[in-house]
Amino acid sequence: FGWTPSAADPAAADRPLLDRWILSRLAAVEAEVDAELQRFDATAASRALMDFVTEDVANWYVRQSRSRFYEVDGADHRAAFATLHEVLTVVMRLLAPFAPFVSDWIHRALTGASVHLADFTRAAVTPRDVALEAAMTEVRALSTLGRAAREAAGIKVRQPLLRLVCVAGDADRALLDALVPLLATELNVKSVEFLGSADSLVSLEAKANFRALGKKWGKETPHAAKAVNALNSATLLAFERGETVHVAVGGVSHALDADDLTVVRKASGALVVSQDGTRFAAIDPTLTDALRREGLARELVSRVQRFRKESGLHVSDRITLWVAGPAILHEAVEAHRG
């Protein structure tokens, strides 16, 4: 697209949060790889680098930035190119001891100079933003849970949904709010809501462990199990917080231990919930006619792009498109013609 590094590129501090996050992660990985090689642990160093390229750069940063790589005039587009250029250049230098030939080829294409004549680490590194990294970790974790909830509901990601309701882990709330557009785009939802706890999302039920209970109640175990299974959500929440919960059966009372029962969470209401520890993500599976039309439009776009690829056409090639189908498809095309 004709981009080259220049003074027109925004400074790192002025770039979007997504760019600042990947540069922070780059600084962390650069320090980690250097430290591992100082300890002569080449395996740990190479794994850290591969995980960064795969998980952080490819599966998150580039995927979230795809729409930013089609122009070079705007500040946002130049920020994306400048950020990716810096990330790839540093990665090639870190990769050089492991893959000297391909890293040199890519580094020359990026900078015009051999990677083996470059410093292994940078003298001036953008300071890490640990709070931003933690917030992005939460967003990515909630994204994974949201996709799991969609899968449980049998709804493709191309189908827009009204809302996502989340309970996040320990992260800066202002940063989480600023990263909401990323989460909404990733999960294709119209709105994202954060709750302080999952109490309104799920109800708790107890599943008694007969073997463990039998050591305490003997012949009264069936009655003890029935009493355990009848415990309400509030009591089970207290139990999970470490508070002592007693069950009395046949005049004998015992405190419950972690082995005595399993706490099962079930979604409350129509929301479909996915959980990982203290994190929760719940989607509203309700589909309105407008959402269905938008989902059809997205599906049509996907089919057309696949058809382009099979026909040897690029996304930048202008085409004329004819669409035929049932009335609902025509409604979707008219509603989302743009």
C-alpha positions as CSV (number, residue, x, y, z in Angstrom):
1,F,0.0,0.0,0.0
2,G,3.0,2.3,-0.2
3,W,3.5,2.8,3.5
4,T,7.0,3.5,4.8
5,P,8.1,4.7,8.3
6,S,7.9,8.5,8.5
7,A,7.3,11.4,10.8
8,A,3.6,11.2,9.7
9,D,3.2,8.1,11.9
10,P,1.6,8.9,15.3
11,A,3.9,8.5,18.3
12,A,3.4,5.3,20.3
13,A,1.7,7.1,23.2
14,D,-0.9,8.6,20.8
15,R,-1.9,5.4,19.1
16,P,-5.0,3.3,19.9
17,L,-5.1,1.1,23.0
18,L,-4.7,-2.0,20.8
19,D,-1.4,-0.7,19.4
20,R,-0.2,0.3,22.8
21,W,-1.1,-3.1,24.2
22,I,0.9,-5.1,21.6
23,L,3.9,-2.8,22.0
24,S,3.7,-3.4,25.8
25,R,3.6,-7.1,25.2
26,L,6.5,-6.8,22.7
27,A,8.6,-5.1,25.4
28,A,7.7,-7.9,27.9
29,V,8.6,-10.7,25.4
30,E,11.8,-9.0,24.3
31,A,13.0,-8.9,28.0
32,E,11.8,-12.5,28.6
33,V,13.6,-13.9,25.5
34,D,16.8,-12.1,26.4
35,A,16.7,-13.2,30.0
36,E,16.1,-16.9,29.0
37,L,19.0,-16.8,26.5
38,Q,21.2,-15.3,29.2
39,R,20.4,-18.4,31.2
40,F,21.1,-20.5,28.1
41,D,17.5,-21.8,28.1
42,A,16.9,-21.7,24.3
43,T,13.8,-23.8,24.5
44,A,12.0,-21.4,26.9
45,A,13.1,-18.4,24.8
46,S,11.9,-19.8,21.5
47,R,8.6,-20.9,23.0
48,A,7.9,-17.5,24.5
49,L,8.6,-15.9,21.1
50,M,6.4,-18.4,19.2
51,D,3.5,-18.0,21.7
52,F,3.7,-14.3,21.3
53,V,3.7,-14.4,17.5
54,T,0.8,-16.9,17.4
55,E,-1.4,-15.8,20.2
56,D,-0.8,-12.1,20.6
57,V,0.3,-10.9,17.1
58,A,-1.6,-13.2,14.7
59,N,-4.6,-14.4,16.6
60,W,-5.4,-11.1,18.3
61,Y,-3.6,-7.9,17.1
62,V,-3.6,-8.6,13.4
63,R,-7.1,-10.1,13.4
64,Q,-8.5,-7.1,15.3
65,S,-6.7,-4.7,13.0
66,R,-7.5,-6.1,9.6
67,S,-9.7,-3.2,8.6
68,R,-6.9,-0.8,9.4
69,F,-4.5,-2.2,6.8
70,Y,-6.4,-1.1,3.7
71,E,-5.5,2.6,3.7
72,V,-2.4,4.6,4.5
73,D,-3.7,8.1,4.7
74,G,-5.4,8.3,8.1
75,A,-3.6,8.4,11.4
76,D,-5.2,5.2,12.6
77,H,-4.0,3.4,9.5
78,R,-0.5,4.7,9.8
79,A,-0.5,3.8,13.5
80,A,-1.4,0.2,12.6
81,F,1.3,-0.1,9.9
82,A,4.0,1.5,12.2
83,T,3.1,-0.8,15.1
84,L,3.1,-3.9,13.0
85,H,6.4,-2.9,11.4
86,E,8.0,-2.4,14.8
87,V,6.6,-5.7,16.1
88,L,7.9,-7.7,13.1
89,T,11.3,-6.0,13.1
90,V,11.9,-6.8,16.8
91,V,10.6,-10.3,16.4
92,M,13.0,-11.0,13.6
93,R,15.9,-9.9,15.8
94,L,14.8,-12.1,18.6
95,L,14.2,-15.0,16.1
96,A,17.7,-14.6,14.4
97,P,19.5,-17.1,16.7
98,F,16.9,-19.8,16.0
99,A,16.1,-19.1,12.3
100,P,19.0,-17.1,10.9
101,F,18.0,-17.2,7.2
102,V,14.3,-16.5,7.1
103,S,14.7,-13.8,9.9
104,D,17.4,-12.1,7.8
105,W,15.3,-12.2,4.7
106,I,12.3,-10.6,6.4
107,H,14.4,-8.1,8.3
108,R,16.1,-6.9,5.1
109,A,12.6,-6.5,3.5
110,L,11.5,-4.5,6.6
111,T,14.6,-2.3,7.2
112,G,17.0,-2.8,4.3
113,A,19.7,-4.1,6.6
114,S,20.8,-7.5,7.8
115,V,19.3,-8.8,11.1
116,H,22.8,-10.1,12.1
117,L,24.2,-6.5,12.1
118,A,21.4,-5.2,14.3
119,D,21.4,-5.0,18.1
120,F,19.6,-8.0,19.6
121,T,17.5,-5.8,21.9
122,R,16.5,-2.2,21.6
123,A,18.3,0.5,23.7
124,A,15.0,2.5,24.0
125,V,11.9,0.5,24.7
126,T,8.3,1.7,25.1
127,P,7.6,1.3,28.8
128,R,5.3,-1.6,29.6
129,D,1.7,-0.8,30.5
130,V,0.9,-3.6,33.0
131,A,-2.6,-2.4,33.7
132,L,-3.4,-2.3,30.0
133,E,-2.0,-5.8,29.6
134,A,-4.2,-7.1,32.5
135,A,-7.3,-5.4,31.0
136,M,-6.7,-7.0,27.6
137,T,-6.2,-10.4,29.2
138,E,-9.6,-10.0,30.7
139,V,-11.2,-9.0,27.4
140,R,-9.6,-11.9,25.6
141,A,-10.7,-14.3,28.4
142,L,-14.3,-12.9,28.2
143,S,-14.2,-13.3,24.4
144,T,-13.3,-17.0,24.8
145,L,-16.2,-17.4,27.2
146,G,-18.6,-15.5,25.0
147,R,-17.7,-17.8,22.0
148,A,-18.3,-20.8,24.2
149,A,-21.7,-19.4,25.2
150,R,-22.6,-18.9,21.5
151,E,-21.5,-22.4,20.8
152,A,-23.7,-23.7,23.6
153,A,-26.6,-21.8,22.2
154,G,-25.9,-23.0,18.7
155,I,-25.6,-19.5,17.3
156,K,-22.8,-18.6,14.8
157,V,-20.6,-15.6,15.4
158,R,-21.9,-14.0,12.1
159,Q,-25.3,-13.7,13.7
160,P,-25.5,-10.4,15.6
161,L,-26.9,-10.6,19.1
162,L,-28.4,-7.9,21.4
163,R,-26.1,-8.0,24.4
164,L,-23.3,-9.7,26.3
165,V,-23.4,-9.6,30.1
166,C,-20.0,-10.1,31.8
167,V,-18.4,-10.5,35.2
168,A,-14.7,-9.7,34.8
169,G,-11.7,-10.5,36.9
170,D,-9.4,-8.0,38.7
171,A,-8.6,-5.3,36.1
172,D,-8.9,-1.5,35.7
173,R,-12.5,-0.8,35.1
174,A,-11.8,2.3,33.0
175,L,-9.5,0.4,30.7
176,L,-12.1,-2.4,30.4
177,D,-14.7,0.1,29.4
178,A,-12.3,1.6,26.8
179,L,-11.8,-1.9,25.4
180,V,-15.5,-2.7,25.1
181,P,-15.7,-2.0,21.4
182,L,-13.1,-4.7,20.8
183,L,-15.1,-7.2,22.8
184,A,-18.4,-6.2,21.1
185,T,-16.8,-6.5,17.6
186,E,-15.2,-9.9,18.4
187,L,-18.4,-11.4,19.7
188,N,-20.7,-9.5,17.3
189,V,-23.0,-8.1,20.0
190,K,-24.8,-4.7,20.1
191,S,-23.9,-3.9,23.7
192,V,-21.7,-5.1,26.6
193,E,-22.7,-4.9,30.2
194,F,-20.4,-5.5,33.2
195,L,-21.8,-6.8,36.5
196,G,-20.1,-6.8,39.9
197,S,-21.1,-10.4,40.6
198,A,-22.7,-13.3,38.8
199,D,-25.5,-13.7,41.3
200,S,-28.2,-12.5,38.8
201,L,-26.8,-14.6,36.0
202,V,-26.7,-18.0,37.6
203,S,-28.3,-20.1,40.4
204,L,-26.2,-22.5,42.5
205,E,-27.1,-26.1,43.1
206,A,-25.3,-28.7,45.2
207,K,-24.5,-32.2,44.1
208,A,-23.8,-34.5,47.1
209,N,-20.8,-36.8,47.2
210,F,-22.2,-40.0,48.8
211,R,-18.8,-41.5,49.4
212,A,-17.5,-38.5,51.4
213,L,-20.8,-38.0,53.3
214,G,-20.9,-41.7,54.2
215,K,-17.8,-41.3,56.3
216,K,-19.7,-38.8,58.5
217,W,-23.3,-40.0,58.5
218,G,-23.1,-43.8,57.9
219,K,-26.6,-45.2,57.5
220,E,-28.1,-41.6,57.5
221,T,-26.1,-40.8,54.3
222,P,-29.2,-40.8,51.9
223,H,-30.9,-38.2,54.2
224,A,-27.7,-36.2,54.5
225,A,-27.3,-36.2,50.7
226,K,-30.9,-35.0,50.4
227,A,-30.2,-32.1,52.8
228,V,-27.1,-31.2,50.9
229,N,-28.9,-31.1,47.6
230,A,-31.5,-28.8,49.1
231,L,-29.0,-26.1,50.1
232,N,-29.9,-22.7,48.5
233,S,-27.8,-20.4,46.4
234,A,-27.0,-18.0,49.3
235,T,-25.8,-20.9,51.5
236,L,-23.6,-22.3,48.7
237,L,-22.1,-18.9,48.0
238,A,-21.2,-18.6,51.6
239,F,-19.7,-22.1,51.5
240,E,-17.6,-21.1,48.5
241,R,-16.4,-18.0,50.3
242,G,-15.0,-20.3,53.0
243,E,-17.8,-19.9,55.6
244,T,-18.7,-23.0,57.7
245,V,-21.9,-24.7,56.7
246,H,-23.5,-27.4,58.9
247,V,-26.0,-30.0,58.0
248,A,-28.0,-31.8,60.7
249,V,-29.5,-35.2,60.1
250,G,-31.0,-37.6,62.7
251,G,-29.8,-35.4,65.5
252,V,-26.2,-35.5,64.2
253,S,-24.6,-32.3,62.8
254,H,-21.4,-32.1,60.8
255,A,-19.6,-29.2,59.0
256,L,-19.4,-29.7,55.2
257,D,-16.0,-30.1,53.6
258,A,-15.0,-29.4,50.0
259,D,-15.1,-33.1,49.2
260,D,-18.7,-33.5,50.5
261,L,-20.3,-31.8,47.5
262,T,-19.9,-30.2,44.1
263,V,-21.4,-26.7,43.4
264,V,-23.1,-26.6,40.0
265,R,-24.0,-23.3,38.3
266,K,-27.1,-23.1,36.1
267,A,-28.1,-20.1,34.1
268,S,-30.9,-18.0,35.4
269,G,-33.5,-16.9,32.8
270,A,-33.0,-16.9,29.1
271,L,-29.3,-16.0,29.1
272,V,-26.7,-18.6,28.1
273,V,-23.8,-18.5,30.5
274,S,-20.2,-19.6,30.2
275,Q,-17.8,-19.5,33.3
276,D,-14.2,-19.8,34.1
277,G,-13.4,-19.3,37.7
278,T,-14.7,-15.9,38.7
279,R,-15.2,-14.8,35.1
280,F,-18.6,-15.1,33.5
281,A,-19.9,-14.2,30.1
282,A,-23.6,-14.5,29.2
283,I,-25.2,-13.9,25.8
284,D,-28.9,-13.1,25.2
285,P,-29.9,-15.6,22.5
286,T,-33.1,-13.7,21.6
287,L,-33.2,-13.0,17.9
288,T,-35.4,-10.2,16.5
289,D,-36.4,-9.9,12.8
290,A,-33.8,-7.1,12.5
291,L,-31.0,-9.2,13.9
292,R,-32.0,-12.1,11.6
293,R,-31.8,-9.8,8.6
294,E,-28.4,-8.5,9.7
295,G,-27.2,-12.1,10.2
296,L,-28.3,-13.1,6.7
297,A,-26.5,-10.0,5.3
298,R,-23.3,-11.0,7.0
299,E,-23.7,-14.6,5.8
300,L,-24.1,-13.3,2.2
301,V,-21.0,-11.1,2.5
302,S,-19.0,-14.2,3.6
303,R,-20.3,-16.2,0.6
304,V,-19.5,-13.5,-1.8
305,Q,-15.9,-13.1,-0.4
306,R,-15.5,-16.9,-0.7
307,F,-16.8,-16.7,-4.3
308,R,-14.3,-13.9,-5.0
309,K,-11.4,-16.1,-3.8
310,E,-12.6,-19.1,-5.8
311,S,-12.9,-16.9,-8.9
312,G,-9.4,-15.5,-8.5
313,L,-10.6,-12.0,-7.6
314,H,-9.1,-9.7,-5.0
315,V,-11.2,-7.9,-2.3
316,S,-10.1,-4.6,-4.1
317,D,-11.6,-5.7,-7.4
318,R,-14.9,-4.0,-8.2
319,I,-17.7,-6.4,-9.1
320,T,-21.3,-6.4,-10.1
321,L,-23.4,-8.6,-7.8
322,W,-26.8,-10.3,-8.5
323,V,-28.7,-11.8,-5.6
324,A,-31.7,-14.1,-5.9
325,G,-33.5,-16.0,-3.2
326,P,-36.5,-16.0,-0.9
327,A,-38.2,-12.8,0.3
328,I,-36.3,-12.8,3.7
329,L,-33.0,-12.7,1.8
330,H,-34.2,-9.7,-0.4
331,E,-35.3,-7.9,2.8
332,A,-31.9,-8.5,4.3
333,V,-30.1,-7.2,1.2
334,E,-32.3,-4.1,1.0
335,A,-31.9,-3.4,4.7
336,H,-28.1,-3.7,4.6
337,R,-27.4,-2.7,1.0
338,G,-24.6,-0.3,2.0
